[in-house]
Amino acid sequence: MAQVGLLGLLGLLAYTRQYLLTQDNRQLLAQLDDGREQLRRSGLLDQLTGLPNRAGLADLFAGAASARPPAATTVLCLRPNRPHLLDGLDQDGSDAAILELAERITRCLRPGDRLARIAESTFAVLVAGDTDVAAEIGREVMLAVEAPVHTGHRRLHLSLAAGIAAGGVHHDGDRDHDGASAVQQAMIALHTVADAPAGIAIFTAQMLQQHAERLDLSQAVTRCLRTSPADTIGVLFEP
């Protein structure tokens, strides 16, 4: 009987040891998964604002596109009309201005809208709605930014320009799962704001054609400057 009892105790100890090892392994795996997720998230977030960066915006867009039914989304890009004002600040002042802009934009958003910082002074909003909703948000943000932005010892008077594009499809008709096409279109619209009422431009196919023509002209001028003697190039101006 004593021998049987000893064997049973040894078996129980072995089982307990195996159970503890299994639990330890599970905890290690969970920690590894958490670490991977933290690394993944750190690559999707802007380090200054904590907002999604361009990659993070693509991740959000993919989530909206995979919903059933797919959620209606629009991209609203926002940028100061005079970004050189931010360039003239020191690092602390520039950071303070960006953080203040991010806060003011956030206050104008609705549940379901998501803000991202996709460039130094450029923000993008993934709007849960159509272009009319995005334009209304753009107007609210512009009003919110009319008050001076505090950057330490200075106050900046900034105004924003807005470019809007509907998400969903690429130029060739394929599904725009990561929002890359919509962001590009909104940025193209942003470059035409000077010709748009109230500083808000909504992307059209004509803008894409004009953008392609400007790129072709820019490349042609660059090639000419690189290959032609300086005295063969003249600048003409017709007011």
The 8 nearest C-alpha neighbors of each residue, nearest first, counted from 0:
[[1, 3, 2, 4, 5, 6, 7, 8],
 [0, 2, 4, 3, 5, 6, 7, 8],
 [3, 1, 5, 0, 4, 6, 7, 8],
 [4, 2, 0, 6, 5, 1, 7, 8],
 [3, 5, 1, 7, 2, 6, 0, 8],
 [6, 4, 8, 2, 7, 3, 1, 9],
 [7, 5, 9, 3, 8, 4, 10, 2],
 [6, 8, 10, 4, 5, 9, 11, 3],
 [7, 9, 11, 5, 10, 6, 12, 4],
 [10, 8, 12, 6, 11, 7, 13, 5],
 [9, 11, 7, 13, 8, 12, 6, 14],
 [10, 12, 8, 14, 9, 13, 15, 7],
 [11, 13, 15, 9, 14, 10, 16, 8],
 [14, 12, 10, 16, 11, 15, 9, 17],
 [13, 15, 11, 17, 12, 16, 18, 10],
 [16, 14, 12, 18, 17, 13, 11, 19],
 [15, 17, 13, 19, 18, 14, 12, 20],
 [18, 16, 20, 14, 15, 19, 21, 13],
 [17, 19, 15, 21, 16, 20, 14, 22],
 [20, 18, 22, 16, 21, 17, 23, 15],
 [21, 19, 23, 17, 22, 18, 24, 16],
 [22, 20, 24, 18, 19, 23, 17, 25],
 [21, 23, 25, 19, 24, 20, 26, 18],
 [24, 22, 20, 26, 25, 21, 19, 27],
 [25, 23, 27, 21, 26, 22, 28, 20],
 [24, 26, 22, 28, 23, 27, 29, 21],
 [25, 27, 29, 23, 24, 28, 30, 22],
 [28, 26, 24, 30, 29, 25, 31, 23],
 [27, 29, 31, 25, 30, 26, 24, 32],
 [28, 30, 26, 32, 27, 31, 25, 33],
 [31, 29, 33, 27, 28, 32, 34, 26],
 [32, 30, 34, 28, 33, 29, 35, 27],
 [31, 33, 29, 35, 34, 30, 28, 36],
 [34, 32, 30, 36, 31, 35, 37, 29],
 [35, 33, 31, 37, 32, 36, 30, 38],
 [34, 36, 32, 38, 37, 33, 39, 31],
 [37, 35, 39, 33, 34, 38, 40, 32],
 [38, 36, 40, 34, 39, 35, 41, 33],
 [39, 37, 41, 35, 36, 40, 34, 42],
 [40, 38, 36, 42, 37, 41, 35, 43],
 [39, 41, 43, 37, 42, 38, 36, 44],
 [42, 40, 38, 43, 44, 39, 37, 46],
 [41, 43, 40, 39, 44, 38, 54, 55],
 [44, 42, 55, 40, 54, 41, 52, 51],
 [45, 43, 51, 52, 41, 50, 49, 42],
 [44, 46, 52, 49, 50, 47, 51, 48],
 [45, 47, 49, 48, 44, 50, 41, 52],
 [48, 46, 45, 49, 94, 98, 50, 97],
 [47, 49, 50, 45, 46, 98, 101, 116],
 [50, 48, 45, 46, 44, 47, 51, 52],
 [51, 49, 48, 115, 45, 44, 116, 52],
 [52, 50, 44, 55, 115, 43, 45, 56],
 [51, 53, 55, 45, 44, 116, 117, 54],
 [54, 52, 117, 56, 55, 57, 51, 116],
 [55, 53, 57, 56, 43, 52, 58, 51],
 [54, 56, 43, 51, 52, 58, 57, 53],
 [57, 55, 59, 53, 58, 54, 51, 52],
 [58, 56, 177, 60, 54, 55, 59, 178],
 [57, 59, 55, 61, 56, 60, 54, 62],
 [60, 58, 56, 62, 61, 57, 55, 63],
 [59, 61, 57, 63, 177, 62, 58, 178],
 [62, 60, 177, 64, 58, 176, 59, 63],
 [61, 63, 59, 65, 60, 64, 58, 66],
 [62, 64, 60, 66, 61, 70, 65, 69],
 [63, 65, 61, 69, 62, 66, 176, 60],
 [66, 64, 62, 63, 69, 61, 67, 176],
 [67, 65, 69, 63, 68, 64, 70, 62],
 [68, 66, 69, 65, 70, 64, 63, 62],
 [67, 69, 66, 70, 65, 64, 71, 63],
 [70, 68, 66, 67, 64, 65, 63, 71],
 [69, 71, 63, 72, 68, 66, 64, 127],
 [70, 72, 128, 127, 69, 129, 73, 166],
 [73, 71, 127, 128, 166, 126, 70, 129],
 [72, 74, 165, 166, 126, 129, 164, 125],
 [75, 73, 125, 164, 163, 124, 126, 165],
 [74, 76, 163, 124, 123, 162, 133, 73],
 [77, 75, 123, 162, 161, 122, 185, 163],
 [78, 76, 161, 122, 160, 121, 123, 159],
 [77, 79, 121, 159, 160, 120, 80, 122],
 [80, 78, 159, 82, 81, 158, 160, 157],
 [81, 79, 159, 160, 158, 82, 78, 157],
 [80, 82, 79, 83, 84, 157, 158, 85],
 [81, 83, 84, 79, 85, 80, 86, 120],
 [82, 84, 86, 85, 81, 87, 80, 79],
 [85, 83, 82, 87, 86, 81, 88, 155],
 [84, 86, 83, 87, 88, 82, 93, 96],
 [85, 87, 83, 84, 88, 82, 93, 89],
 [88, 86, 85, 84, 83, 89, 93, 82],
 [89, 87, 85, 93, 92, 86, 90, 84],
 [88, 90, 92, 91, 93, 87, 86, 85],
 [89, 91, 93, 92, 94, 88, 95, 86],
 [92, 90, 94, 93, 89, 95, 150, 88],
 [91, 93, 150, 95, 89, 94, 90, 88],
 [92, 94, 90, 96, 95, 88, 91, 85],
 [93, 95, 91, 97, 92, 96, 90, 98],
 [94, 96, 92, 98, 150, 93, 97, 91],
 [95, 97, 99, 93, 94, 98, 150, 100],
 [98, 96, 100, 94, 99, 95, 101, 93],
 [97, 99, 101, 95, 100, 96, 94, 48],
 [98, 100, 96, 102, 101, 97, 95, 103],
 [101, 99, 97, 103, 102, 98, 104, 96],
 [100, 102, 98, 104, 99, 103, 105, 97],
 [103, 101, 105, 99, 100, 104, 98, 106],
 [104, 102, 100, 106, 105, 101, 143, 99],
 [103, 105, 101, 107, 106, 102, 140, 100],
 [104, 106, 102, 107, 108, 103, 101, 114],
 [105, 107, 103, 104, 108, 102, 109, 140],
 [108, 106, 105, 104, 140, 139, 136, 109],
 [109, 107, 105, 106, 112, 104, 110, 136],
 [110, 108, 112, 111, 107, 106, 127, 126],
 [111, 109, 112, 108, 113, 127, 126, 107],
 [110, 112, 127, 109, 113, 126, 108, 125],
 [113, 111, 126, 127, 109, 110, 125, 108],
 [114, 112, 125, 124, 111, 126, 115, 108],
 [113, 115, 124, 123, 125, 50, 112, 105],
 [116, 114, 51, 123, 50, 52, 122, 117],
 [115, 117, 122, 52, 118, 121, 123, 50],
 [116, 118, 53, 52, 122, 121, 115, 123],
 [119, 117, 121, 120, 116, 122, 53, 52],
 [118, 120, 121, 117, 116, 97, 122, 82],
 [121, 119, 118, 78, 122, 97, 82, 79],
 [122, 120, 78, 118, 77, 117, 119, 116],
 [123, 121, 116, 77, 117, 115, 76, 78],
 [122, 124, 76, 115, 75, 114, 77, 116],
 [125, 123, 114, 75, 113, 126, 74, 115],
 [124, 126, 74, 113, 112, 73, 114, 72],
 [127, 125, 112, 73, 72, 128, 124, 74],
 [126, 128, 72, 112, 111, 71, 125, 73],
 [129, 127, 72, 71, 126, 132, 73, 130],
 [128, 130, 132, 131, 73, 133, 72, 165],
 [131, 129, 133, 132, 134, 73, 165, 163],
 [132, 130, 134, 133, 129, 135, 128, 136],
 [131, 133, 135, 130, 129, 134, 128, 136],
 [132, 134, 130, 136, 131, 135, 137, 75],
 [135, 133, 137, 131, 136, 132, 130, 138],
 [134, 136, 132, 138, 137, 133, 131, 139],
 [137, 135, 139, 133, 134, 138, 140, 132],
 [138, 136, 134, 140, 135, 139, 133, 141],
 [137, 139, 141, 135, 136, 140, 134, 142],
 [138, 140, 136, 142, 141, 137, 143, 107],
 [141, 139, 143, 137, 142, 138, 104, 107],
 [142, 140, 138, 144, 143, 139, 159, 137],
 [141, 143, 139, 145, 140, 144, 138, 146],
 [144, 142, 140, 141, 145, 103, 139, 146],
 [143, 145, 141, 146, 142, 140, 158, 157],
 [146, 144, 142, 143, 147, 141, 158, 157],
 [145, 147, 144, 148, 143, 156, 142, 157],
 [148, 146, 156, 155, 154, 149, 145, 157],
 [147, 149, 155, 154, 96, 156, 150, 146],
 [150, 148, 154, 151, 153, 147, 155, 96],
 [151, 149, 92, 153, 95, 96, 154, 152],
 [150, 152, 153, 149, 92, 95, 154, 91],
 [151, 153, 150, 154, 149, 92, 155, 91],
 [154, 152, 150, 151, 149, 155, 92, 148],
 [153, 155, 149, 148, 147, 150, 156, 152],
 [156, 154, 148, 147, 157, 149, 153, 150],
 [155, 157, 147, 148, 154, 158, 146, 145],
 [158, 156, 155, 79, 159, 144, 145, 147],
 [157, 159, 79, 80, 144, 145, 141, 156],
 [160, 158, 79, 80, 78, 141, 77, 161],
 [159, 161, 198, 78, 77, 80, 79, 199],
 [162, 160, 199, 77, 76, 189, 198, 200],
 [161, 163, 189, 188, 185, 200, 76, 75],
 [164, 162, 75, 201, 185, 74, 202, 200],
 [165, 163, 185, 202, 74, 181, 184, 73],
 [164, 166, 73, 74, 130, 181, 72, 167],
 [167, 165, 73, 181, 72, 168, 164, 178],
 [166, 168, 175, 174, 165, 169, 176, 72],
 [167, 169, 174, 175, 173, 172, 166, 170],
 [170, 168, 172, 173, 171, 175, 180, 174],
 [169, 171, 172, 168, 173, 180, 204, 175],
 [172, 170, 169, 173, 168, 174, 175, 180],
 [171, 173, 169, 168, 170, 174, 175, 167],
 [174, 172, 169, 168, 171, 175, 170, 167],
 [173, 175, 168, 176, 167, 169, 172, 64],
 [176, 174, 168, 167, 169, 178, 177, 173],
 [177, 175, 61, 174, 64, 178, 60, 167],
 [176, 178, 57, 61, 60, 179, 175, 58],
 [177, 179, 181, 175, 180, 60, 57, 176],
 [180, 178, 182, 181, 177, 183, 175, 57],
 [179, 181, 183, 182, 178, 169, 184, 175],
 [180, 182, 184, 166, 178, 183, 179, 164],
 [183, 181, 185, 179, 184, 180, 178, 186],
 [182, 184, 180, 186, 181, 185, 179, 187],
 [183, 185, 187, 181, 186, 182, 164, 180],
 [184, 186, 163, 164, 162, 188, 182, 187],
 [187, 185, 189, 183, 188, 184, 162, 182],
 [188, 186, 184, 190, 189, 185, 183, 191],
 [189, 187, 162, 202, 185, 191, 186, 190],
 [188, 190, 162, 186, 187, 192, 191, 161],
 [189, 191, 187, 188, 192, 186, 193, 162],
 [192, 190, 188, 189, 193, 194, 200, 195],
 [191, 193, 195, 194, 198, 189, 200, 190],
 [194, 192, 191, 195, 198, 190, 196, 200],
 [193, 195, 192, 191, 196, 198, 200, 199],
 [196, 194, 192, 200, 193, 198, 199, 197],
 [195, 197, 198, 199, 194, 200, 192, 193],
 [198, 196, 199, 195, 138, 192, 200, 160],
 [197, 199, 160, 192, 196, 195, 161, 200],
 [200, 198, 161, 197, 162, 195, 192, 160],
 [199, 201, 162, 188, 195, 192, 163, 161],
 [202, 200, 163, 162, 188, 164, 203, 199],
 [201, 203, 188, 164, 163, 184, 185, 200],
 [202, 204, 205, 206, 201, 207, 188, 164],
 [203, 205, 207, 206, 208, 202, 209, 170],
 [204, 206, 208, 203, 207, 209, 202, 210],
 [207, 205, 209, 203, 204, 208, 210, 202],
 [206, 208, 210, 204, 205, 209, 211, 203],
 [209, 207, 205, 211, 210, 206, 212, 204],
 [208, 210, 212, 206, 211, 207, 213, 205],
 [209, 211, 207, 213, 208, 212, 206, 214],
 [212, 210, 214, 208, 209, 213, 215, 207],
 [211, 213, 209, 215, 210, 214, 216, 208],
 [214, 212, 216, 210, 215, 211, 217, 209],
 [213, 215, 217, 211, 212, 216, 218, 210],
 [216, 214, 212, 218, 213, 217, 219, 211],
 [215, 217, 219, 213, 214, 218, 212, 220],
 [218, 216, 214, 220, 219, 215, 213, 221],
 [217, 219, 221, 215, 216, 220, 214, 222],
 [220, 218, 216, 222, 221, 217, 215, 223],
 [219, 221, 223, 217, 218, 222, 224, 216],
 [220, 222, 218, 224, 223, 219, 217, 225],
 [223, 221, 225, 219, 220, 224, 226, 218],
 [222, 224, 220, 226, 221, 225, 227, 219],
 [225, 223, 221, 222, 227, 226, 220, 229],
 [226, 224, 222, 223, 227, 221, 228, 220],
 [225, 227, 223, 224, 222, 228, 221, 229],
 [228, 226, 223, 224, 225, 229, 231, 232],
 [229, 227, 230, 231, 226, 232, 224, 225],
 [228, 230, 231, 232, 227, 224, 233, 226],
 [231, 229, 228, 232, 233, 227, 224, 234],
 [232, 230, 229, 228, 233, 227, 224, 223],
 [233, 231, 230, 229, 234, 228, 227, 224],
 [234, 232, 235, 231, 230, 229, 236, 224],
 [233, 235, 236, 232, 237, 231, 230, 229],
 [236, 234, 233, 237, 232, 238, 231, 220],
 [237, 235, 238, 234, 233, 232, 220, 231],
 [236, 238, 235, 234, 233, 232, 216, 220],
 [237, 236, 235, 234, 233, 194, 193, 232]]
